[in-house]
Amino acid sequence: MNKEVQESIPHPTQKGLKTTLVGIIISALLAVVKALGGVFGNSYALIADAIESAGDVLSSVMLWIGLKWSARPPDKNHPYGHGKAEALMSVAIALALTIAAIIITRDSIHHIIEPHKTPAPYTLIILVGVIITKELLYRYVLKTGVEINSGAVKADAFHHRSDAITSGAAFIGITIAIIGGDGYEVADDYAALFAAVVILINAYLILRPAIGELLDESVVPELNRQVKELAEQVKDVHKVEKCHTRKMGVMHVVDMHIWVDSDMTVAEGHEIAHNVKNHVKSHLPEILDVLVHVEPAETEEHKL
């Protein structure tokens, strides 16, 4: 692929930026609607849901910044690029969700101890609209995350799914409070507690793979297998002795050892290494770079 063609192809994060911006706008509007509905409709579950949506907005803004940062090309101080910024933002998102869950839990317990008025019926209408909107947004964002292989964008998608779940819990709690009447107002607050638990679970599911990426875990074993198979298709490659992949944002970096005939010249071995790199990158566009170490086929003592 020539340089002109490469420059005409947008970086994968561009699509993620567009999707994230859509999520920010919709989540901000929903947060305002839920907050107003919760305050005027006497529903703390709806207020808690608004806090969760506000957390979504904050996390999506952080993701947008992370994607912009990770798309920057390699420079003198960052020869491997800025892809790790995406994982750092995932960690920040998880922490923001955890803080939101703690605030919701504290206030829910307070309202259980000091019951409030029964929520207004119209809060249920608000929640139905929120659930449908958030579920559609979840599917839209997740599709983009899968397409560009971005853990942070996928994490952002699950924010929207968790928001739909917490809104569902709020709907159930408010329904019980309205039908039950006096004495059942706390159902609304227990629904808010359930929302906090869901948020904490999602925070962990986001945090765990992000830490793995920062620690250079092999997070995509299937990709590692594909890289080995492609390298062994190259002429004069006897075997791929070692192959490791590291995730760098939406891209991956490969380190591998290959075996070639021991009587080859340095120039010939160098050419084979380049052929391996080009072959792998041409078939797997998510590969940022391939570092190839060449070893003589019959010399096993070189294994590390």
C-alpha positions as CSV (number, residue, x, y, z in Angstrom):
1,M,0.0,0.0,0.0
2,N,1.6,3.3,-1.1
3,K,2.0,6.3,1.1
4,E,-0.7,8.3,-0.8
5,V,-3.3,5.6,-0.2
6,Q,-2.4,5.2,3.4
7,E,-2.8,9.0,4.0
8,S,-6.2,8.9,2.4
9,I,-7.5,6.3,4.8
10,P,-8.8,7.8,8.1
11,H,-7.3,6.6,11.4
12,P,-9.6,4.1,13.1
13,T,-10.1,6.4,16.0
14,Q,-11.8,9.0,13.8
15,K,-14.9,6.8,13.7
16,G,-14.6,6.3,17.5
17,L,-14.5,10.1,18.0
18,K,-17.7,10.6,16.0
19,T,-19.5,7.9,17.9
20,T,-18.3,9.2,21.2
21,L,-19.5,12.7,20.4
22,V,-23.0,11.4,19.6
23,G,-23.0,9.6,22.9
24,I,-22.0,12.7,24.8
25,I,-24.8,14.8,23.3
26,I,-27.5,12.3,23.9
27,S,-26.3,11.4,27.4
28,A,-26.2,15.1,28.4
29,L,-29.7,15.6,27.2
30,L,-31.0,12.5,29.1
31,A,-29.2,13.5,32.3
32,V,-30.9,16.9,32.3
33,V,-34.4,15.3,31.6
34,K,-33.9,12.7,34.3
35,A,-32.6,15.2,36.9
36,L,-35.6,17.5,36.3
37,G,-38.0,14.5,36.4
38,G,-36.5,13.2,39.6
39,V,-36.5,16.5,41.4
40,F,-40.1,17.5,40.4
41,G,-41.4,14.0,40.4
42,N,-40.0,13.0,43.9
43,S,-37.9,10.1,42.6
44,Y,-34.4,9.5,44.0
45,A,-34.0,6.5,41.7
46,L,-34.5,8.9,38.8
47,I,-32.0,11.4,40.3
48,A,-29.5,8.5,40.8
49,D,-30.1,7.6,37.2
50,A,-29.3,11.2,36.2
51,I,-26.1,11.0,38.2
52,E,-25.2,7.9,36.3
53,S,-25.9,9.6,33.0
54,A,-23.8,12.6,34.1
55,G,-21.0,10.1,34.8
56,D,-21.5,8.8,31.3
57,V,-21.0,12.3,29.9
58,L,-17.9,12.8,32.0
59,S,-16.4,9.4,31.0
60,S,-17.3,9.9,27.3
61,V,-15.6,13.3,27.3
62,M,-12.5,11.6,28.8
63,L,-12.7,8.9,26.2
64,W,-12.9,11.5,23.4
65,I,-9.8,13.2,24.8
66,G,-8.1,9.7,25.0
67,L,-9.0,8.8,21.4
68,K,-7.7,12.2,20.2
69,W,-4.5,11.6,22.1
70,S,-4.0,8.0,21.1
71,A,-4.4,8.9,17.4
72,R,-1.3,11.1,17.5
73,P,1.6,9.6,15.4
74,P,4.9,8.4,17.0
75,D,7.4,11.1,17.9
76,K,10.9,11.3,19.4
77,N,9.7,10.8,23.0
78,H,7.0,8.2,22.1
79,P,8.4,5.9,19.4
80,Y,5.6,3.4,19.8
81,G,2.9,6.1,19.5
82,H,0.3,7.3,22.1
83,G,-2.0,4.3,22.0
84,K,-1.7,3.6,25.8
85,A,-3.6,6.9,26.4
86,E,-6.8,5.0,25.5
87,A,-6.2,2.5,28.3
88,L,-5.4,5.3,30.7
89,M,-8.7,6.9,29.9
90,S,-10.5,3.6,30.5
91,V,-9.0,3.5,34.0
92,A,-10.2,7.1,34.6
93,I,-13.7,6.1,33.3
94,A,-13.8,3.2,35.7
95,L,-12.8,5.4,38.6
96,A,-15.5,8.0,37.6
97,L,-18.1,5.3,37.6
98,T,-17.0,4.1,41.0
99,I,-17.3,7.6,42.5
100,A,-20.8,7.9,41.0
101,A,-21.8,4.6,42.6
102,I,-20.5,5.7,46.0
103,I,-22.5,8.9,45.8
104,I,-25.7,7.1,44.8
105,T,-25.2,4.5,47.6
106,R,-24.7,7.2,50.3
107,D,-27.8,9.2,49.2
108,S,-30.0,6.1,48.8
109,I,-29.3,5.0,52.3
110,H,-30.1,8.5,53.6
111,H,-33.4,8.5,51.7
112,I,-34.3,5.0,53.1
113,I,-33.7,6.2,56.6
114,E,-35.8,9.4,55.9
115,P,-38.5,8.4,53.4
116,H,-39.8,10.9,50.9
117,K,-43.0,11.4,48.9
118,T,-44.2,8.8,46.5
119,P,-42.8,9.4,43.0
120,A,-45.0,11.0,40.4
121,P,-46.4,8.6,37.7
122,Y,-45.0,10.6,34.8
123,T,-41.5,9.6,35.9
124,L,-42.3,6.2,34.4
125,I,-42.8,7.7,31.0
126,I,-39.4,9.4,31.2
127,L,-37.8,6.1,32.0
128,V,-39.4,4.3,29.2
129,G,-37.9,6.8,26.7
130,V,-34.5,6.6,28.4
131,I,-34.4,2.8,28.3
132,I,-35.2,2.7,24.6
133,T,-32.7,5.5,23.7
134,K,-29.9,4.1,25.8
135,E,-30.3,0.5,24.5
136,L,-30.1,1.8,20.9
137,L,-27.1,4.0,21.8
138,Y,-25.4,0.9,23.3
139,R,-25.7,-1.1,20.1
140,Y,-24.5,1.8,18.0
141,V,-21.4,2.5,20.1
142,L,-20.6,-1.2,20.6
143,K,-20.7,-1.8,16.8
144,T,-18.1,1.0,16.3
145,G,-16.0,-0.4,19.2
146,V,-15.9,-3.9,17.6
147,E,-15.2,-2.4,14.1
148,I,-12.2,-0.4,15.3
149,N,-11.1,-2.9,18.0
150,S,-11.2,-0.3,20.7
151,G,-11.5,-1.4,24.3
152,A,-12.3,2.1,25.5
153,V,-15.1,2.6,22.9
154,K,-16.6,-0.8,23.9
155,A,-16.4,0.3,27.6
156,D,-18.3,3.5,26.6
157,A,-20.9,1.3,25.0
158,F,-21.4,-0.6,28.2
159,H,-22.0,2.7,30.0
160,H,-25.0,3.1,27.9
161,R,-26.2,-0.5,28.6
162,S,-25.7,0.0,32.3
163,D,-27.7,3.2,32.1
164,A,-30.5,1.3,30.4
165,I,-30.3,-1.3,33.2
166,T,-30.4,1.2,36.0
167,S,-33.3,3.0,34.3
168,G,-35.1,-0.3,34.2
169,A,-34.4,-0.8,37.9
170,A,-35.7,2.7,38.6
171,F,-38.8,1.9,36.6
172,I,-39.5,-1.2,38.7
173,G,-38.8,0.7,42.0
174,I,-41.1,3.6,41.1
175,T,-43.8,1.3,39.9
176,I,-43.8,-0.6,43.2
177,A,-43.8,2.7,45.1
178,I,-46.8,4.0,43.2
179,I,-48.8,0.8,43.3
180,G,-47.9,0.1,47.0
181,G,-48.7,3.6,48.2
182,D,-47.8,4.7,51.7
183,G,-44.9,2.7,53.2
184,Y,-43.6,1.6,49.8
185,E,-41.7,4.8,48.9
186,V,-38.4,3.2,49.8
187,A,-38.7,0.9,46.8
188,D,-37.6,3.9,44.8
189,D,-34.4,4.1,46.9
190,Y,-33.7,0.4,46.8
191,A,-33.8,0.7,43.0
192,A,-31.2,3.4,43.2
193,L,-29.0,1.0,45.3
194,F,-29.4,-1.6,42.7
195,A,-28.2,0.9,40.1
196,A,-25.1,1.6,42.2
197,V,-24.3,-2.1,42.2
198,V,-24.6,-2.3,38.4
199,I,-22.4,0.7,38.0
200,L,-19.7,-0.9,40.2
201,I,-19.8,-4.1,38.2
202,N,-19.4,-2.2,35.0
203,A,-16.5,-0.2,36.5
204,Y,-14.7,-3.5,37.2
205,L,-15.3,-4.9,33.7
206,I,-13.9,-1.7,32.2
207,L,-10.9,-1.5,34.6
208,R,-9.6,-5.1,34.3
209,P,-8.8,-5.2,30.6
210,A,-7.4,-1.6,30.7
211,I,-4.9,-2.6,33.4
212,G,-4.1,-5.7,31.3
213,E,-3.3,-3.5,28.3
214,L,-1.1,-1.2,30.4
215,L,0.8,-4.2,31.7
216,D,1.2,-5.5,28.1
217,E,-0.8,-8.7,28.7
218,S,-1.6,-10.8,25.6
219,V,-5.2,-9.7,25.5
220,V,-6.0,-11.1,22.0
221,P,-4.7,-14.7,21.8
222,E,-6.5,-15.3,18.4
223,L,-4.6,-12.3,16.9
224,N,-1.3,-13.9,18.1
225,R,-2.2,-17.1,16.3
226,Q,-3.1,-15.3,13.1
227,V,0.2,-13.4,13.1
228,K,2.2,-16.6,13.4
229,E,0.3,-18.3,10.6
230,L,0.8,-15.4,8.3
231,A,4.6,-15.2,9.1
232,E,5.1,-18.9,8.4
233,Q,3.5,-18.4,4.9
234,V,6.4,-16.2,3.9
235,K,9.0,-17.9,1.7
236,D,12.2,-19.2,3.5
237,V,10.6,-18.9,7.0
238,H,11.1,-22.3,8.6
239,K,9.3,-21.6,11.8
240,V,8.1,-18.8,14.0
241,E,9.8,-19.6,17.3
242,K,8.2,-16.9,19.4
243,C,5.4,-14.4,18.8
244,H,4.0,-11.8,21.2
245,T,1.5,-9.0,20.6
246,R,0.9,-5.9,22.6
247,K,-2.1,-3.7,22.4
248,M,-1.5,0.0,21.8
249,G,-4.9,1.7,21.7
250,V,-6.8,0.4,18.7
251,M,-3.6,-1.0,17.2
252,H,-1.2,-3.8,18.1
253,V,2.6,-4.2,18.0
254,V,4.2,-7.6,17.3
255,D,7.5,-9.0,18.5
256,M,8.6,-12.3,16.9
257,H,11.6,-14.6,16.4
258,I,11.8,-16.5,13.1
259,W,14.1,-19.3,11.9
260,V,15.8,-19.2,8.5
261,D,18.6,-21.2,6.8
262,S,21.9,-20.6,8.7
263,D,23.9,-20.2,5.5
264,M,21.9,-17.1,4.5
265,T,23.7,-13.7,4.4
266,V,22.7,-10.9,6.7
267,A,21.2,-9.1,3.8
268,E,19.0,-12.1,2.8
269,G,17.8,-12.5,6.4
270,H,17.1,-8.8,6.6
271,E,15.0,-9.1,3.4
272,I,13.0,-12.0,4.8
273,A,12.3,-10.1,8.0
274,H,10.9,-7.2,5.9
275,N,8.8,-9.6,3.8
276,V,7.3,-11.0,7.1
277,K,6.5,-7.6,8.3
278,N,4.9,-6.5,5.1
279,H,2.9,-9.7,4.7
280,V,1.5,-9.5,8.3
281,K,0.6,-5.8,8.0
282,S,-1.0,-6.2,4.6
283,H,-3.4,-8.9,6.0
284,L,-4.0,-7.4,9.4
285,P,-4.6,-3.6,9.3
286,E,-4.8,-3.4,13.1
287,I,-1.0,-4.2,13.3
288,L,1.0,-1.0,13.8
289,D,4.4,-2.6,13.6
290,V,6.2,-5.9,13.5
291,L,9.6,-6.3,15.0
292,V,11.4,-9.5,13.6
293,H,14.4,-11.2,15.1
294,V,16.1,-13.6,12.7
295,E,17.7,-16.9,14.0
296,P,19.5,-19.8,12.2
297,A,17.1,-22.7,11.9
298,E,19.3,-25.4,13.3
299,T,20.6,-23.5,16.3
300,E,18.2,-24.1,19.2
301,E,20.6,-22.8,21.9
302,H,19.7,-19.3,20.8
303,K,16.3,-19.7,22.4
304,L,15.8,-17.4,25.3
